[in-house]
Amino acid sequence: MGMLDGKVALVTGAGGGLGRAHAMLLAKEGAKVVVNDLGGARDGTGASSSMADAVVEEIKAAGGEAVADHGSVTSRSDVEAMVKACIDNFGKIDICIANAGILRDKSFKNMDDTMWDVVVDVHLRGTYLTTKVAYDAMLAQGEGGRIIVTSSTSGLLGNFGQTNYGAAKAGIAGLMRCLWLEGLKYGITVNCLAPTATSRLTTDILPEDIQDNFPPEAVSPPVVWLCTDDAKDVSGRQFLVGGNSVTLLSWQLTPIASRDLAEGFWDVAEIGEKISASKDNWPPVNPMRS
């Protein structure tokens, strides 16, 4: 007996890396899986059916149930087909993991509009479309559901040379922080993953000497647990997962200055002194770099 027996899951970008690891573990826990992957290169160019097909064969060889989908998350009709594949093949959709992504890293000085647009399109709009179509299907079913969107420490904490990627990933986290509130009344949980894992997207980002410490398979167990009935009360959360480490990221408020409006507005120099005096109490901009 698996923790996801009888459940049906859609995983985008599941032809390799994190998506493949998620799909394999979902199937191991009893879920029937639609494995989506466009099969393009790391920068989003090209397409091939071989990646998704290979993962489906792996799942079947291990005794699981899966079908492949080769659509693009940037196309509404393709995303509708992914969700329809869940329903046509397995009767419903219970789980949606929006994982598809690409990279076009460049310092902001050298960034051009095409690099910006394509990354935001795949990550932010692609996550929106995948989540929206799956969410609407879950509403129609009336049985709740699990949605996990994939952000990044680049979006939540920052990273040099990834303004396009970081902006899209921050937007994905913002989508989650609003949608989970709407999902409450329908039993649909919405959580956010910020993973650290070695994959074709990170082989030249993670230092080579630590890459073996971050296998994608290590990220999937908490993700898959969030898809179970045991996690029905966990929603609106941001999880940083890498290696065997799981960290909950939440925001910290640091009071700086406050006074009654009847006392008048702050003088510029005066409030500047208050801000400067409080700096020793500020948390680091990026705790992973402190």
C-alpha positions as CSV (number, residue, x, y, z in Angstrom):
1,M,0.0,0.0,0.0
2,G,1.3,3.4,-1.0
3,M,0.4,6.8,0.5
4,L,-1.0,7.9,-2.8
5,D,-3.0,4.8,-3.9
6,G,-5.9,5.9,-6.0
7,K,-4.5,9.4,-6.7
8,V,-3.8,10.9,-10.1
9,A,-0.9,13.3,-10.6
10,L,0.3,15.7,-13.3
11,V,4.0,16.6,-13.3
12,T,5.3,19.1,-15.8
13,G,9.0,19.1,-16.9
14,A,9.1,15.5,-15.7
15,G,11.5,14.2,-18.4
16,G,14.6,14.5,-16.2
17,G,16.0,15.9,-13.0
18,L,13.6,17.0,-10.4
19,G,10.4,16.3,-12.4
20,R,11.5,12.8,-13.2
21,A,12.3,12.2,-9.5
22,H,8.9,13.5,-8.4
23,A,7.1,11.4,-11.0
24,M,9.0,8.2,-10.1
25,L,8.3,8.6,-6.4
26,L,4.6,9.5,-6.9
27,A,4.2,6.3,-8.9
28,K,6.1,4.3,-6.3
29,E,3.6,5.6,-3.7
30,G,0.7,4.4,-5.8
31,A,-0.3,7.5,-7.9
32,K,-1.1,7.3,-11.6
33,V,1.1,9.9,-13.3
34,V,0.9,12.0,-16.4
35,V,4.5,12.7,-17.3
36,N,4.8,16.0,-19.2
37,D,7.9,17.2,-20.9
38,L,8.4,19.2,-24.1
39,G,11.8,17.6,-24.5
40,G,13.6,20.8,-25.3
41,A,17.1,22.0,-24.4
42,R,18.0,23.8,-21.2
43,D,17.4,27.2,-22.8
44,G,13.9,26.1,-24.0
45,T,14.7,25.5,-27.7
46,G,13.8,22.4,-29.5
47,A,11.4,19.6,-28.6
48,S,11.4,15.8,-28.4
49,S,9.1,13.1,-27.1
50,S,11.9,10.8,-25.9
51,M,12.4,12.3,-22.4
52,A,8.8,11.9,-21.2
53,D,8.5,8.5,-23.0
54,A,11.6,7.2,-21.2
55,V,10.2,8.2,-17.8
56,V,6.9,6.5,-18.5
57,E,8.7,3.3,-19.4
58,E,10.7,3.5,-16.2
59,I,7.5,3.9,-14.2
60,K,5.9,1.0,-16.0
61,A,8.9,-1.2,-15.6
62,A,8.7,-0.6,-11.8
63,G,5.1,-1.7,-11.8
64,G,3.5,1.8,-11.8
65,E,1.0,3.4,-14.2
66,A,1.8,6.5,-16.3
67,V,1.2,8.1,-19.7
68,A,3.4,10.7,-21.5
69,D,2.5,14.2,-22.6
70,H,4.7,16.3,-24.8
71,G,3.0,19.7,-24.7
72,S,4.3,23.1,-23.8
73,V,3.3,24.8,-20.5
74,T,3.2,28.1,-22.4
75,S,0.3,27.0,-24.5
76,R,-3.2,26.9,-22.9
77,S,-4.4,24.3,-25.3
78,D,-1.4,22.1,-24.5
79,V,-2.0,22.5,-20.8
80,E,-5.7,21.7,-21.2
81,A,-4.6,18.5,-23.0
82,M,-2.3,17.6,-20.1
83,V,-5.1,17.8,-17.6
84,K,-7.5,16.1,-20.0
85,A,-4.9,13.2,-20.2
86,C,-5.3,12.8,-16.5
87,I,-9.0,12.6,-16.7
88,D,-9.3,10.5,-19.9
89,N,-6.7,8.0,-18.8
90,F,-7.2,7.8,-15.1
91,G,-10.6,9.5,-14.4
92,K,-9.6,12.6,-12.5
93,I,-6.7,14.9,-11.3
94,D,-5.8,15.1,-7.6
95,I,-2.2,16.4,-7.8
96,C,-0.5,19.0,-9.9
97,I,3.3,19.7,-9.6
98,A,4.3,22.6,-11.8
99,N,8.0,22.0,-12.3
100,A,8.8,22.9,-16.0
101,G,11.5,25.4,-16.4
102,I,14.4,26.8,-18.5
103,L,17.4,29.0,-18.0
104,R,18.7,32.0,-20.0
105,D,21.2,33.4,-17.4
106,K,22.9,36.7,-18.0
107,S,23.9,39.7,-16.0
108,F,21.3,42.5,-16.1
109,K,23.7,44.7,-18.0
110,N,23.8,42.1,-20.8
111,M,20.1,41.0,-20.5
112,D,17.9,41.5,-23.6
113,D,14.2,41.4,-23.9
114,T,14.1,38.0,-25.5
115,M,16.0,36.4,-22.6
116,W,13.6,38.1,-20.2
117,D,10.4,37.3,-22.0
118,V,11.1,33.6,-22.7
119,V,12.1,32.8,-19.1
120,V,9.1,34.7,-17.6
121,D,6.8,33.0,-20.2
122,V,7.9,29.4,-19.3
123,H,8.2,29.8,-15.6
124,L,5.6,32.4,-14.5
125,R,3.0,32.1,-17.2
126,G,3.6,28.4,-17.6
127,T,3.0,27.9,-13.8
128,Y,-0.1,30.1,-14.0
129,L,-1.6,28.1,-16.9
130,T,-0.7,24.7,-15.4
131,T,-2.1,25.7,-12.0
132,K,-5.2,27.4,-13.4
133,V,-6.3,24.5,-15.5
134,A,-5.6,21.9,-12.8
135,Y,-7.3,24.1,-10.1
136,D,-10.4,24.6,-12.2
137,A,-10.6,20.8,-12.8
138,M,-10.2,20.2,-9.1
139,L,-13.0,22.6,-8.4
140,A,-15.3,20.8,-10.8
141,Q,-14.5,17.5,-9.2
142,G,-15.3,18.9,-5.7
143,E,-12.9,16.6,-3.9
144,G,-10.0,18.9,-3.1
145,G,-6.5,18.6,-4.4
146,R,-2.8,19.3,-4.1
147,I,-0.9,21.9,-6.0
148,I,2.8,22.4,-5.7
149,V,4.6,25.2,-7.6
150,T,8.3,25.4,-8.0
151,S,10.1,28.6,-7.0
152,S,13.8,29.0,-6.3
153,T,16.1,30.6,-3.8
154,S,17.0,32.9,-6.7
155,G,13.5,34.3,-6.5
156,L,13.1,34.2,-2.7
157,L,16.6,35.2,-1.7
158,G,18.4,36.3,-4.8
159,N,21.3,35.2,-7.0
160,F,23.7,37.0,-9.3
161,G,23.0,36.8,-13.0
162,Q,19.4,35.5,-12.7
163,T,17.2,38.6,-12.7
164,N,14.9,37.1,-15.3
165,Y,14.7,33.7,-13.6
166,G,14.5,35.3,-10.1
167,A,11.7,37.6,-11.1
168,A,9.7,34.8,-12.5
169,K,10.4,32.5,-9.5
170,A,9.4,35.3,-7.1
171,G,6.2,35.7,-9.0
172,I,5.5,32.0,-8.7
173,A,5.8,32.3,-4.9
174,G,3.5,35.3,-5.0
175,L,0.9,33.3,-6.9
176,M,1.1,30.6,-4.1
177,R,0.8,33.1,-1.3
178,C,-2.5,34.3,-2.7
179,L,-4.0,31.2,-4.2
180,W,-3.7,29.1,-1.0
181,L,-6.1,31.4,0.7
182,E,-8.7,30.8,-2.1
183,G,-8.1,27.1,-2.0
184,L,-9.0,26.7,1.7
185,K,-12.7,26.5,1.2
186,Y,-12.3,23.9,-1.5
187,G,-9.8,21.6,0.2
188,I,-7.1,22.5,-2.3
189,T,-3.7,23.0,-0.7
190,V,-1.1,25.1,-2.5
191,N,2.5,25.0,-1.5
192,C,5.8,26.3,-2.9
193,L,9.1,24.4,-3.3
194,A,12.5,26.0,-3.6
195,P,14.8,23.1,-4.4
196,T,18.5,22.7,-4.6
197,A,19.4,19.8,-6.8
198,T,21.9,18.7,-9.5
199,S,20.3,18.7,-12.9
200,R,20.9,19.9,-16.4
201,L,19.7,23.3,-15.2
202,T,22.3,23.5,-12.4
203,T,25.4,21.7,-13.5
204,D,27.2,24.9,-14.2
205,I,25.7,26.7,-11.3
206,L,26.3,24.4,-8.4
207,P,30.1,24.0,-7.7
208,E,31.3,20.7,-9.1
209,D,32.7,19.5,-5.8
210,I,29.3,19.6,-4.1
211,Q,27.0,18.4,-6.9
212,D,26.9,14.8,-5.5
213,N,25.5,16.2,-2.3
214,F,22.3,17.4,-4.0
215,P,20.7,14.5,-5.9
216,P,17.2,15.4,-7.2
217,E,15.8,12.2,-5.6
218,A,16.5,13.7,-2.2
219,V,14.1,16.6,-2.9
220,S,11.1,14.5,-3.8
221,P,10.1,12.8,-0.5
222,P,8.8,16.0,1.2
223,V,7.2,17.1,-2.0
224,V,5.4,13.8,-2.4
225,W,4.3,13.8,1.3
226,L,2.7,17.2,0.6
227,C,0.5,15.4,-1.9
228,T,-0.9,13.0,0.6
229,D,-4.0,13.1,2.7
230,D,-1.8,13.5,5.8
231,A,-0.8,17.0,4.5
232,K,-4.4,18.3,4.1
233,D,-3.8,21.0,6.6
234,V,-0.4,22.2,5.2
235,S,-0.9,25.1,2.7
236,G,0.6,28.4,1.9
237,R,4.1,27.4,2.9
238,Q,7.5,27.8,1.2
239,F,9.9,24.9,1.6
240,L,13.6,25.0,0.9
241,V,14.7,21.4,0.2
242,G,18.2,20.2,-0.8
243,G,20.1,17.1,0.1
244,N,18.3,15.7,3.1
245,S,17.6,19.1,4.5
246,V,14.1,20.6,4.6
247,T,13.7,24.2,5.8
248,L,10.5,26.3,6.1
249,L,11.0,29.8,4.8
250,S,8.8,32.5,6.4
251,W,9.1,36.2,6.6
252,Q,10.5,38.2,9.5
253,L,9.3,41.7,10.4
254,T,11.9,44.0,12.0
255,P,10.3,47.1,13.5
256,I,12.3,50.3,12.8
257,A,10.3,53.3,13.9
258,S,6.7,54.2,14.7
259,R,4.8,57.2,16.2
260,D,1.3,58.6,16.1
261,L,0.4,60.6,13.0
262,A,-0.8,63.4,15.3
263,E,2.9,64.0,16.0
264,G,3.4,64.9,12.4
265,F,5.3,63.1,9.6
266,W,8.8,62.0,10.0
267,D,11.5,64.5,9.1
268,V,13.7,63.0,6.3
269,A,16.9,63.2,8.4
270,E,15.2,62.0,11.5
271,I,13.7,58.9,9.9
272,G,17.1,58.3,8.2
273,E,18.7,58.2,11.7
274,K,16.2,55.7,12.9
275,I,16.7,53.5,9.9
276,S,20.5,53.6,10.2
277,A,20.4,53.0,13.9
278,S,18.4,49.8,13.4
279,K,20.6,48.2,10.8
280,D,22.5,46.0,13.3
281,N,19.1,44.2,13.9
282,W,18.4,43.5,10.3
283,P,18.4,39.9,9.1
284,P,20.8,39.2,6.2
285,V,19.6,40.0,2.7
286,N,20.4,36.4,1.8
287,P,21.0,34.1,4.8
288,M,22.5,31.5,2.5
289,R,25.3,34.0,1.7
290,S,25.8,35.5,5.2
